[in-house]
Amino acid sequence: MTWQGARGNGGLTPLLTPGFRAIVAAQVFSLLGAEILQFVLPLYLLNLTGSGTLYGAVVAAGFIPYTLLAPIGGVLADRTRKRGVMAALDALLASIMAGYLLFSDSPHLVAVTVAVLMAAFAAQALYQPCVQSAVPHVVPAEKIPAAVAVTNQISMLTGIGGPVLGGMVFGFFGLAPIVLVSAASFAVSCALVLLFVRVPYEPPRRTAGLVATAWGDLADALRFLRSRPVMGKIIVAATLVNMLGSSFINIGTPFIVTERLGLSNQLMGVAQGVLALGGLVGGSLIALKPERFGVRTTPGFLALVALCLGAVALVLGLGLAPMVSFAGMMGAYFLTMALCMAASIVMTSYLQLESPGDLVGKVMALAMMLANFATPAGQLVYGATFDRMPPWAIALAAAVGVALVALGLRAALRKRAGE
């Protein structure tokens, strides 16, 4: 399959092709189920224990399989039927969530929760490369940035719906109903994939054993990335931003809102919704005018992210009333996520467009793995730090770190432009 994109009767098809619509519909329900469980289960443990260290460790443990399995997800995406992988993973997660209820009163609840989260993150590591590598096969090449924006907006919409729904239902009715909602979402996604998703598939030639073939595929992707240094630098920048900024938001927000400010789980759901809404706005900005935002705009986006994190530090350091602090945080978080999503779409589109068709799944999987490699370490450090330092100081450190990443990426892109 080449990078010419899907074609209709003598011309390029529009963005919303039947294949793309089917993938988006299934993605809505699968991501909704994932957002619910990844939000509610760690929050449940935080409510029970009040420990930021435990919370950070549980979330970080979930990211470990996500990081390790991402390259395997890329190989599966390029060498198997994407439809079959997506359906099997949705069915597995629906079963796991239904079974989790049987252990919700177990004395080993922490271990069970970690196992469920690891399974969920592992499934996403295999699922998302299938979605990402399917996009170039079902939309025209010139529509890829807009398609990436749409899939990211779907992620943001489910990021709004999942935590808000999860926080509200969990806060009012407890764990069982929201776990059942998550299981049902995965089941619906599985049915949609089996009934409607169709992705062109040509079985690739394999001349060696399975392990050797997988290793060879990943080696090809790594060689390609080494031949394009700017792509590697973009992935490194994303890795550092995940470690410094995303980990702060993921771990710090629940801890600050529920433990330091003493606010409710329902407001924590609102906070997650605000984050996702900001991402939706950022994605819409790129989707409407993708031609205006090339890869050289990324350092500017990251510099503004650093300023927003600095605003969070200021709000928390002023010692305002809890609801006033919460409102200030939400304003800064909204802008942070809008800018992060815009930067993410620009970088993802660049990587997809610059990768050969037979390597796109593996390159994107390696990008996912490397970009998320530092996330568990960041979450562990932030979880322990929030038990020992004031939140404003931690937010300020995160802001300085992201600012340095922005400066480094700006210098790298300028050097490339001058070559």
KOLGUZA-526053 format. One record per residue (C-alpha): x, y, z; residue number from 1. Coordinates in nm, 4 decimals, decimal comma, m for minus. Example, Ala and Ser with C-alpha at 12.3 -4.5 7.8 and 13.67 -1.06 7.14 Angstrom:
<atoms>
{atom {1,2300; m0,4500; 0,7800}; 1}
{atom {1,3670; m0,1060; 0,7140}; 2}
</atoms>
This chain:
<atoms>
{atom {0,0000; 0,0000; 0,0000}; 1}
{atom {0,1438; 0,3373; m0,1020}; 2}
{atom {0,0862; 0,6829; 0,0369}; 3}
{atom {m0,1563; 0,7804; m0,2385}; 4}
{atom {m0,4510; 0,7421; m0,0031}; 5}
{atom {m0,7969; 0,6019; m0,0644}; 6}
{atom {m0,9501; 0,6924; m0,3976}; 7}
{atom {m1,3020; 0,6939; m0,5299}; 8}
{atom {m1,4313; 0,7165; m0,8852}; 9}
{atom {m1,1538; 0,9012; m1,0546}; 10}
{atom {m1,0662; 1,1341; m0,7708}; 11}
{atom {m0,9782; 1,1692; m0,4094}; 12}
{atom {m1,2461; 1,0682; m0,1615}; 13}
{atom {m1,3576; 1,3100; 0,1102}; 14}
{atom {m1,2253; 1,2828; 0,4628}; 15}
{atom {m1,5329; 1,1065; 0,6047}; 16}
{atom {m1,5084; 0,7892; 0,3993}; 17}
{atom {m1,7145; 0,4875; 0,5141}; 18}
{atom {m1,3976; 0,3176; 0,6408}; 19}
{atom {m1,2954; 0,6208; 0,8427}; 20}
{atom {m1,6459; 0,6672; 0,9880}; 21}
{atom {m1,6522; 0,3048; 1,1039}; 22}
{atom {m1,3130; 0,3358; 1,2745}; 23}
{atom {m1,4173; 0,6585; 1,4462}; 24}
{atom {m1,7443; 0,5072; 1,5722}; 25}
{atom {m1,5666; 0,2076; 1,7242}; 26}
{atom {m1,2967; 0,4322; 1,8705}; 27}
{atom {m1,5585; 0,6409; 2,0522}; 28}
{atom {m1,6840; 0,3479; 2,2590}; 29}
{atom {m1,3459; 0,1824; 2,3116}; 30}
{atom {m1,1833; 0,5035; 2,4360}; 31}
{atom {m1,4876; 0,5841; 2,6501}; 32}
{atom {m1,4501; 0,2518; 2,8299}; 33}
{atom {m1,0756; 0,3063; 2,8714}; 34}
{atom {m1,1143; 0,6631; 3,0019}; 35}
{atom {m1,3688; 0,5516; 3,2603}; 36}
{atom {m1,1626; 0,2688; 3,4038}; 37}
{atom {m0,8314; 0,4579; 3,3941}; 38}
{atom {m0,9931; 0,7469; 3,5808}; 39}
{atom {m1,2156; 0,5700; 3,8317}; 40}
{atom {m1,0003; 0,2802; 3,9521}; 41}
{atom {m0,6961; 0,4826; 4,0700}; 42}
{atom {m0,9297; 0,7465; 4,2174}; 43}
{atom {m1,1078; 0,4699; 4,4088}; 44}
{atom {m0,7766; 0,3680; 4,5670}; 45}
{atom {m0,6853; 0,7310; 4,6397}; 46}
{atom {m1,0161; 0,7756; 4,8236}; 47}
{atom {m0,9510; 0,4621; 5,0282}; 48}
{atom {m0,5903; 0,5378; 5,1232}; 49}
{atom {m0,5272; 0,9128; 5,0748}; 50}
{atom {m0,1753; 0,8279; 4,9567}; 51}
{atom {m0,0276; 1,0232; 4,6668}; 52}
{atom {0,2636; 0,7800; 4,6546}; 53}
{atom {0,0310; 0,4813; 4,6089}; 54}
{atom {m0,1756; 0,6688; 4,3524}; 55}
{atom {0,1311; 0,7579; 4,1469}; 56}
{atom {0,2675; 0,4034; 4,1738}; 57}
{atom {m0,0615; 0,2473; 4,0576}; 58}
{atom {m0,0930; 0,4777; 3,7557}; 59}
{atom {0,2760; 0,4341; 3,6703}; 60}
{atom {0,2419; 0,0552; 3,6874}; 61}
{atom {m0,0282; 0,0772; 3,4235}; 62}
{atom {0,2052; 0,2600; 3,1872}; 63}
{atom {0,4744; m0,0080; 3,2022}; 64}
{atom {0,3026; m0,2566; 2,9673}; 65}
{atom {0,1886; 0,0326; 2,7499}; 66}
{atom {0,5486; 0,1357; 2,6979}; 67}
{atom {0,6884; m0,2142; 2,6487}; 68}
{atom {0,4151; m0,3407; 2,4163}; 69}
{atom {0,3905; m0,0371; 2,1888}; 70}
{atom {0,6478; m0,1733; 1,9378}; 71}
{atom {0,4658; m0,5069; 1,9266}; 72}
{atom {0,1478; m0,3127; 1,8584}; 73}
{atom {0,3181; m0,1548; 1,5586}; 74}
{atom {0,4204; m0,4931; 1,4202}; 75}
{atom {0,0679; m0,6286; 1,4678}; 76}
{atom {m0,0794; m0,3218; 1,3019}; 77}
{atom {0,1338; m0,3633; 0,9900}; 78}
{atom {0,1323; m0,7439; 0,9683}; 79}
{atom {m0,2140; m0,8579; 1,0819}; 80}
{atom {m0,5742; m0,7669; 1,0152}; 81}
{atom {m0,6304; m0,4533; 1,2182}; 82}
{atom {m1,0019; m0,5320; 1,2489}; 83}
{atom {m0,9361; m0,8637; 1,4229}; 84}
{atom {m0,6892; m0,7126; 1,6711}; 85}
{atom {m0,9278; m0,4296; 1,7629}; 86}
{atom {m1,2273; m0,6596; 1,8133}; 87}
{atom {m1,0321; m0,9111; 2,0235}; 88}
{atom {m0,8953; m0,6405; 2,2534}; 89}
{atom {m1,2372; m0,4828; 2,3071}; 90}
{atom {m1,3872; m0,8224; 2,3916}; 91}
{atom {m1,1049; m0,8985; 2,6356}; 92}
{atom {m1,1425; m0,5662; 2,8185}; 93}
{atom {m1,5196; m0,6062; 2,8456}; 94}
{atom {m1,4636; m0,9430; 3,0134}; 95}
{atom {m1,1949; m0,8076; 3,2460}; 96}
{atom {m1,4119; m0,5179; 3,3641}; 97}
{atom {m1,7060; m0,7493; 3,4304}; 98}
{atom {m1,4748; m0,9767; 3,6313}; 99}
{atom {m1,3291; m0,6859; 3,8311}; 100}
{atom {m1,6529; m0,6504; 4,0250}; 101}
{atom {m1,6018; m0,9972; 4,1720}; 102}
{atom {m1,2796; m0,8759; 4,3380}; 103}
{atom {m1,3836; m0,5226; 4,4415}; 104}
{atom {m1,4096; m0,6307; 4,8079}; 105}
{atom {m1,0923; m0,8382; 4,8000}; 106}
{atom {m0,8197; m0,7792; 5,0615}; 107}
{atom {m0,5845; m0,7753; 4,7629}; 108}
{atom {m0,7685; m0,4849; 4,5984}; 109}
{atom {m0,4535; m0,2860; 4,5205}; 110}
{atom {m0,2923; m0,5775; 4,3371}; 111}
{atom {m0,6149; m0,6535; 4,1475}; 112}
{atom {m0,6550; m0,2884; 4,0465}; 113}
{atom {m0,2951; m0,2689; 3,9253}; 114}
{atom {m0,3473; m0,5853; 3,7201}; 115}
{atom {m0,6641; m0,4462; 3,5588}; 116}
{atom {m0,4973; m0,1147; 3,4778}; 117}
{atom {m0,1955; m0,2908; 3,3301}; 118}
{atom {m0,4274; m0,4980; 3,1105}; 119}
{atom {m0,6102; m0,1844; 2,9980}; 120}
{atom {m0,2898; 0,0022; 2,9115}; 121}
{atom {m0,1489; m0,3064; 2,7383}; 122}
{atom {m0,4619; m0,3260; 2,5249}; 123}
{atom {m0,4286; 0,0412; 2,4292}; 124}
{atom {m0,0645; m0,0174; 2,3300}; 125}
{atom {m0,1864; m0,2761; 2,0792}; 126}
{atom {m0,5107; m0,0985; 1,9816}; 127}
{atom {m0,3914; 0,2531; 1,9030}; 128}
{atom {m0,1254; 0,1581; 1,6417}; 129}
{atom {m0,4029; m0,0262; 1,4547}; 130}
{atom {m0,6123; 0,2905; 1,4469}; 131}
{atom {m0,3194; 0,5142; 1,3553}; 132}
{atom {m0,1883; 0,2878; 1,0802}; 133}
{atom {m0,5393; 0,2394; 0,9390}; 134}
{atom {m0,5931; 0,6118; 0,8817}; 135}
{atom {m0,3617; 0,6435; 0,5762}; 136}
{atom {m0,5408; 0,3470; 0,4159}; 137}
{atom {m0,8933; 0,4896; 0,4415}; 138}
{atom {m0,8452; 0,8646; 0,3768}; 139}
{atom {m0,6572; 1,0571; 0,1052}; 140}
{atom {m0,2964; 1,1505; 0,1782}; 141}
{atom {m0,3711; 1,5236; 0,1809}; 142}
{atom {m0,6446; 1,4640; 0,4402}; 143}
{atom {m0,4195; 1,2876; 0,6922}; 144}
{atom {m0,3614; 1,5943; 0,9170}; 145}
{atom {m0,7374; 1,6552; 0,9343}; 146}
{atom {m0,8007; 1,2848; 1,0011}; 147}
{atom {m0,5419; 1,2842; 1,2794}; 148}
{atom {m0,7137; 1,5903; 1,4250}; 149}
{atom {m1,0509; 1,4113; 1,4146}; 150}
{atom {m0,9178; 1,0991; 1,5877}; 151}
{atom {m0,7534; 1,3174; 1,8518}; 152}
{atom {m1,0774; 1,5107; 1,8970}; 153}
{atom {m1,2559; 1,1813; 1,9514}; 154}
{atom {m1,0010; 1,1087; 2,2223}; 155}
{atom {m1,0738; 1,4470; 2,3772}; 156}
{atom {m1,4512; 1,4002; 2,3588}; 157}
{atom {m1,4253; 1,0658; 2,5327}; 158}
{atom {m1,1801; 1,2315; 2,7700}; 159}
{atom {m1,4616; 1,4701; 2,8576}; 160}
{atom {m1,7365; 1,2093; 2,8722}; 161}
{atom {m1,5395; 0,9356; 3,0477}; 162}
{atom {m1,4110; 1,1259; 3,3536}; 163}
{atom {m1,7232; 1,3419; 3,3899}; 164}
{atom {m1,9504; 1,0395; 3,3650}; 165}
{atom {m1,7139; 0,8354; 3,5797}; 166}
{atom {m1,6770; 1,1044; 3,8464}; 167}
{atom {m2,0505; 1,1715; 3,8681}; 168}
{atom {m2,1662; 0,8107; 3,8730}; 169}
{atom {m1,8841; 0,7012; 4,1042}; 170}
{atom {m1,9458; 0,9937; 4,3397}; 171}
{atom {m2,3196; 0,9295; 4,3685}; 172}
{atom {m2,3580; 0,5545; 4,3219}; 173}
{atom {m2,0232; 0,3911; 4,3930}; 174}
{atom {m1,7977; 0,1637; 4,1950}; 175}
{atom {m2,0209; m0,1112; 4,0534}; 176}
{atom {m2,2399; 0,0902; 3,8104}; 177}
{atom {m1,9477; 0,2720; 3,6504}; 178}
{atom {m1,7506; m0,0504; 3,6039}; 179}
{atom {m2,0515; m0,1989; 3,4235}; 180}
{atom {m2,0722; 0,1096; 3,1992}; 181}
{atom {m1,7063; 0,0632; 3,1072}; 182}
{atom {m1,7615; m0,3047; 3,0252}; 183}
{atom {m2,0637; m0,2191; 2,8095}; 184}
{atom {m1,8628; 0,0434; 2,6175}; 185}
{atom {m1,5980; m0,2124; 2,5239}; 186}
{atom {m1,8673; m0,4606; 2,4194}; 187}
{atom {m2,0353; m0,2057; 2,1910}; 188}
{atom {m1,6998; m0,1155; 2,0345}; 189}
{atom {m1,6297; m0,4828; 1,9669}; 190}
{atom {m1,9654; m0,5215; 1,7921}; 191}
{atom {m1,9083; m0,2099; 1,5790}; 192}
{atom {m1,5646; m0,3316; 1,4702}; 193}
{atom {m1,6956; m0,6725; 1,3692}; 194}
{atom {m1,9962; m0,5321; 1,1842}; 195}
{atom {m1,8628; m0,2222; 1,0102}; 196}
{atom {m1,4837; m0,1736; 1,0172}; 197}
{atom {m1,3134; m0,2683; 0,6917}; 198}
{atom {m0,9460; m0,1840; 0,6366}; 199}
{atom {m0,7607; m0,2908; 0,3179}; 200}
{atom {m0,5167; m0,5666; 0,4013}; 201}
{atom {m0,2408; m0,7286; 0,2002}; 202}
{atom {m0,0597; m1,0067; 0,3897}; 203}
{atom {0,3083; m0,9048; 0,4048}; 204}
{atom {0,5772; m1,1464; 0,3049}; 205}
{atom {0,7520; m1,3157; 0,5964}; 206}
{atom {1,0696; m1,5089; 0,5281}; 207}
{atom {1,1818; m1,5731; 0,8875}; 208}
{atom {1,0256; m1,6823; 1,2139}; 209}
{atom {0,7772; m1,4659; 1,4018}; 210}
{atom {1,0289; m1,3252; 1,6512}; 211}
{atom {1,2927; m1,2619; 1,3857}; 212}
{atom {1,0362; m1,0952; 1,1604}; 213}
{atom {0,9145; m0,8693; 1,4408}; 214}
{atom {1,2699; m0,7759; 1,5328}; 215}
{atom {1,3526; m0,7053; 1,1700}; 216}
{atom {1,0462; m0,4840; 1,1320}; 217}
{atom {1,1398; m0,2791; 1,4370}; 218}
{atom {1,5011; m0,2566; 1,3209}; 219}
{atom {1,3783; m0,1157; 0,9875}; 220}
{atom {1,1764; 0,1482; 1,1705}; 221}
{atom {1,4728; 0,2403; 1,3924}; 222}
{atom {1,7040; 0,2696; 1,0916}; 223}
{atom {1,4536; 0,4971; 0,9237}; 224}
{atom {1,4306; 0,7190; 1,2316}; 225}
{atom {1,8096; 0,7395; 1,2518}; 226}
{atom {1,8141; 0,8562; 0,8918}; 227}
{atom {1,5732; 1,1377; 0,9834}; 228}
{atom {1,7258; 1,3032; 1,2938}; 229}
{atom {1,4595; 1,5719; 1,3201}; 230}
{atom {1,1930; 1,3029; 1,3662}; 231}
{atom {1,3929; 1,1549; 1,6509}; 232}
{atom {1,4293; 1,4963; 1,8142}; 233}
{atom {1,0551; 1,5515; 1,7937}; 234}
{atom {0,9958; 1,2186; 1,9679}; 235}
{atom {1,2536; 1,3050; 2,2362}; 236}
{atom {1,0797; 1,6377; 2,2974}; 237}
{atom {0,7457; 1,4590; 2,3334}; 238}
{atom {0,9064; 1,2168; 2,5797}; 239}
{atom {1,0329; 1,4996; 2,7996}; 240}
{atom {0,7044; 1,6898; 2,7869}; 241}
{atom {0,5221; 1,3728; 2,8932}; 242}
{atom {0,7620; 1,3256; 3,1839}; 243}
{atom {0,7585; 1,6867; 3,3022}; 244}
{atom {0,4133; 1,8159; 3,2097}; 245}
{atom {0,1727; 1,5314; 3,1458}; 246}
{atom {0,2847; 1,3366; 3,4523}; 247}
{atom {0,2331; 1,6467; 3,6674}; 248}
{atom {m0,1240; 1,6844; 3,5411}; 249}
{atom {m0,2074; 1,3139; 3,5618}; 250}
{atom {m0,0827; 1,2702; 3,9177}; 251}
{atom {m0,1101; 1,6212; 4,0554}; 252}
{atom {m0,4663; 1,7042; 3,9564}; 253}
{atom {m0,6473; 1,4288; 4,1523}; 254}
{atom {m0,4175; 1,4758; 4,4513}; 255}
{atom {m0,4499; 1,8549; 4,4594}; 256}
{atom {m0,8261; 1,8596; 4,4018}; 257}
{atom {m0,9323; 1,5799; 4,6369}; 258}
{atom {m0,6583; 1,5827; 4,9026}; 259}
{atom {m0,5044; 1,9319; 4,9250}; 260}
{atom {m0,8131; 2,1356; 4,8310}; 261}
{atom {m1,0537; 1,8866; 4,9897}; 262}
{atom {m1,3000; 1,8966; 4,6992}; 263}
{atom {m1,5296; 1,6197; 4,5771}; 264}
{atom {m1,4890; 1,3372; 4,3285}; 265}
{atom {m1,7557; 1,5053; 4,1176}; 266}
{atom {m1,5333; 1,8138; 4,0826}; 267}
{atom {m1,2431; 1,5877; 3,9949}; 268}
{atom {m1,4587; 1,4591; 3,7098}; 269}
{atom {m1,5233; 1,8197; 3,6078}; 270}
{atom {m1,1481; 1,8842; 3,6107}; 271}
{atom {m1,0897; 1,5930; 3,3754}; 272}
{atom {m1,3661; 1,7234; 3,1527}; 273}
{atom {m1,2067; 2,0688; 3,1389}; 274}
{atom {m0,8757; 1,9131; 3,0391}; 275}
{atom {m1,0421; 1,7167; 2,7630}; 276}
{atom {m1,2450; 2,0176; 2,6453}; 277}
{atom {m0,9240; 2,2151; 2,6132}; 278}
{atom {m0,7791; 1,9363; 2,4032}; 279}
{atom {m1,0903; 1,9398; 2,1859}; 280}
{atom {m1,0498; 2,3103; 2,1208}; 281}
{atom {m0,6826; 2,2665; 2,0339}; 282}
{atom {m0,7662; 1,9837; 1,7960}; 283}
{atom {m1,0385; 2,1908; 1,6305}; 284}
{atom {m0,7907; 2,4728; 1,5722}; 285}
{atom {m0,5625; 2,2415; 1,3745}; 286}
{atom {m0,8489; 2,0651; 1,1943}; 287}
{atom {m0,9885; 2,3940; 1,0627}; 288}
{atom {m0,6579; 2,5337; 0,9328}; 289}
{atom {m0,4015; 2,2493; 0,9190}; 290}
{atom {m0,1944; 2,4252; 0,6538}; 291}
{atom {m0,1115; 2,7080; 0,8944}; 292}
{atom {0,0568; 2,4871; 1,1516}; 293}
{atom {0,3749; 2,3149; 1,0424}; 294}
{atom {0,6173; 2,1337; 1,2656}; 295}
{atom {0,8105; 2,4573; 1,3309}; 296}
{atom {0,5142; 2,5913; 1,5310}; 297}
{atom {0,5622; 2,3184; 1,7948}; 298}
{atom {0,8232; 2,5003; 2,0121}; 299}
{atom {0,5892; 2,7993; 2,0369}; 300}
{atom {0,3063; 2,5775; 2,1573}; 301}
{atom {0,5335; 2,4222; 2,4203}; 302}
{atom {0,6573; 2,7606; 2,5415}; 303}
{atom {0,2966; 2,8645; 2,6018}; 304}
{atom {0,2363; 2,5364; 2,7879}; 305}
{atom {0,5215; 2,6328; 3,0221}; 306}
{atom {0,3569; 2,9687; 3,0870}; 307}
{atom {0,0271; 2,7974; 3,1707}; 308}
{atom {0,1964; 2,5636; 3,4181}; 309}
{atom {0,3592; 2,8701; 3,5718}; 310}
{atom {0,0099; 3,0178; 3,6135}; 311}
{atom {m0,0962; 2,7014; 3,7987}; 312}
{atom {0,1999; 2,7462; 4,0338}; 313}
{atom {0,0972; 3,1073; 4,0969}; 314}
{atom {m0,2656; 3,0189; 4,1723}; 315}
{atom {m0,1653; 2,7435; 4,4130}; 316}
{atom {0,0990; 2,9561; 4,5815}; 317}
{atom {m0,1403; 3,2417; 4,6660}; 318}
{atom {m0,3279; 3,0317; 4,9242}; 319}
{atom {m0,6740; 3,1231; 4,7957}; 320}
{atom {m1,0033; 2,9610; 4,8942}; 321}
{atom {m1,0356; 2,6044; 4,7585}; 322}
{atom {m1,2998; 2,6845; 4,4962}; 323}
{atom {m1,1109; 2,9943; 4,3814}; 324}
{atom {m0,7917; 2,7906; 4,3456}; 325}
{atom {m0,9870; 2,5244; 4,1596}; 326}
{atom {m1,1314; 2,7797; 3,9167}; 327}
{atom {m0,7874; 2,9292; 3,8510}; 328}
{atom {m0,6389; 2,5859; 3,7908}; 329}
{atom {m0,9163; 2,4992; 3,5470}; 330}
{atom {m0,8555; 2,8123; 3,3407}; 331}
{atom {m0,4840; 2,7352; 3,3129}; 332}
{atom {m0,5490; 2,3658; 3,2476}; 333}
{atom {m0,7910; 2,4450; 2,9658}; 334}
{atom {m0,5260; 2,6472; 2,7834}; 335}
{atom {m0,2576; 2,3897; 2,8630}; 336}
{atom {m0,4490; 2,1060; 2,7035}; 337}
{atom {m0,5503; 2,3130; 2,4000}; 338}
{atom {m0,1848; 2,3893; 2,3344}; 339}
{atom {m0,0682; 2,0335; 2,4069}; 340}
{atom {m0,3253; 1,8859; 2,1693}; 341}
{atom {m0,2313; 2,1296; 1,8935}; 342}
{atom {0,1352; 2,0377; 1,9339}; 343}
{atom {0,0547; 1,6655; 1,9446}; 344}
{atom {m0,1475; 1,6750; 1,6222}; 345}
{atom {0,1214; 1,8697; 1,4394}; 346}
{atom {0,3926; 1,6261; 1,5498}; 347}
{atom {0,1845; 1,3137; 1,4826}; 348}
{atom {0,0856; 1,4320; 1,1346}; 349}
{atom {0,4483; 1,5088; 1,0541}; 350}
{atom {0,5603; 1,1607; 1,1616}; 351}
{atom {0,2835; 0,9910; 0,9641}; 352}
{atom {0,3397; 1,1928; 0,6483}; 353}
{atom {0,7160; 1,1465; 0,6561}; 354}
{atom {0,7044; 0,7689; 0,7191}; 355}
{atom {0,6821; 0,5152; 0,4337}; 356}
{atom {0,3485; 0,3349; 0,4081}; 357}
{atom {0,4899; m0,0040; 0,5119}; 358}
{atom {0,6572; 0,1464; 0,8205}; 359}
{atom {0,3951; 0,3870; 0,9511}; 360}
{atom {0,2510; 0,1482; 1,2104}; 361}
{atom {0,5930; 0,0581; 1,3477}; 362}
{atom {0,7214; 0,4166; 1,3458}; 363}
{atom {0,4114; 0,5388; 1,5280}; 364}
{atom {0,4374; 0,2524; 1,7782}; 365}
{atom {0,8003; 0,3368; 1,8474}; 366}
{atom {0,7021; 0,7003; 1,8851}; 367}
{atom {0,4356; 0,5992; 2,1363}; 368}
{atom {0,6817; 0,3839; 2,3265}; 369}
{atom {0,9590; 0,6427; 2,3376}; 370}
{atom {0,7249; 0,9335; 2,4090}; 371}
{atom {0,5750; 0,7420; 2,7000}; 372}
{atom {0,8973; 0,5827; 2,8202}; 373}
{atom {0,9551; 0,8460; 3,0870}; 374}
{atom {0,5899; 0,8722; 3,1941}; 375}
{atom {0,5961; 0,6005; 3,4639}; 376}
{atom {0,9150; 0,7468; 3,6121}; 377}
{atom {0,7610; 1,0923; 3,6138}; 378}
{atom {0,4435; 0,9640; 3,7768}; 379}
{atom {0,6347; 0,7803; 4,0477}; 380}
{atom {0,8449; 1,0879; 4,1250}; 381}
{atom {0,5473; 1,3229; 4,1248}; 382}
{atom {0,3424; 1,0853; 4,3406}; 383}
{atom {0,6143; 1,0750; 4,6069}; 384}
{atom {0,6880; 1,4477; 4,5752}; 385}
{atom {0,3278; 1,5531; 4,6338}; 386}
{atom {0,3448; 1,3794; 4,9720}; 387}
{atom {0,6470; 1,5945; 5,0671}; 388}
{atom {0,6384; 1,9314; 4,8867}; 389}
{atom {0,3830; 2,2073; 4,8286}; 390}
{atom {0,1992; 2,1734; 4,4943}; 391}
{atom {0,2959; 2,5242; 4,3792}; 392}
{atom {0,6677; 2,4399; 4,3917}; 393}
{atom {0,6133; 2,1218; 4,1924}; 394}
{atom {0,4087; 2,3083; 3,9293}; 395}
{atom {0,6827; 2,5699; 3,8980}; 396}
{atom {0,9476; 2,3028; 3,8442}; 397}
{atom {0,7317; 2,1441; 3,5734}; 398}
{atom {0,6934; 2,4820; 3,4016}; 399}
{atom {1,0689; 2,5426; 3,3951}; 400}
{atom {1,1314; 2,1938; 3,2571}; 401}
{atom {0,8833; 2,2318; 2,9704}; 402}
{atom {1,0286; 2,5747; 2,8854}; 403}
{atom {1,3741; 2,4205; 2,8484}; 404}
{atom {1,2325; 2,1503; 2,6178}; 405}
{atom {1,0717; 2,4192; 2,4016}; 406}
{atom {1,4030; 2,6029; 2,3695}; 407}
{atom {1,5885; 2,2834; 2,2783}; 408}
{atom {1,3364; 2,1828; 2,0100}; 409}
{atom {1,3374; 2,5344; 1,8658}; 410}
{atom {1,7150; 2,5202; 1,8278}; 411}
{atom {1,6988; 2,1756; 1,6635}; 412}
{atom {1,4369; 2,2846; 1,4088}; 413}
{atom {1,6287; 2,6011; 1,3277}; 414}
{atom {1,9437; 2,3969; 1,2685}; 415}
{atom {1,7494; 2,1676; 1,0333}; 416}
{atom {1,6107; 2,4654; 0,8413}; 417}
{atom {1,9612; 2,6027; 0,7997}; 418}
{atom {2,1094; 2,2807; 0,6588}; 419}
</atoms>
